[in-house]
Amino acid sequence: YVAGHQIDNKGDFATRYGEGLRQLVDNTYRNLNRITAAKSAGDIQALFEQNGNMAMATDENADAVNDVLLWLQKATQHDPHVTLQTLLNKFTQIPFGFINEDTEWIVAKLVADGKIQLKRQNEILSVVNAQYTAKDMTDFLTKKQYADQISIQVKKDINPAYVREMKDVADTVFNKR
């Protein structure tokens, strides 16, 4: 029995035991299936090396990315100072069970998509800033020494109509797109 449900008696003990463990993990970490592709530090660096259009092209782990973004939006309403360590701790616990590398990749994806920004000692961390390379940004997200120093802030969504209007103004006034 697993969580009050009987496991089929088909197969040998090892098969039934494996099925019981799988059901137990699925019941405990019910949001773990939102991670569809495992990620590593190399994937984070590749994400930062891509330009903005390429970064938004991937839809891997889309449900997990949405979960993290929604949690950040709620958390920053009450406490504007959410650290990377707080986020990592939240998503390694039940019901998520994400490993740190996956959560770090999700944060990198949100940064690349322009949904959140990272700050360290009141300085915005971005690949656009010439002082930081993709390797530096990867180190900030993956090294434990920076986890408590990095603050995460959710950017406000800007209406696409306003963006188009500003592009038209920039084109008309400054002759630049």
Salt bridges, closest charged atoms under 4 A:
GLU19 OE2 - ARG22 NH2 2.58
ASP26 OD2 - ARG22 NH1 2.62
GLU60 OE1 - LYS39 NZ 2.23
ASP67 OD2 - ARG34 NE 2.98
ASP113 OD2 - LYS109 NZ 2.88
ASP139 OD1 - LYS135 NZ 3.06
ASP168 OD1 - ARG177 NH1 3.65
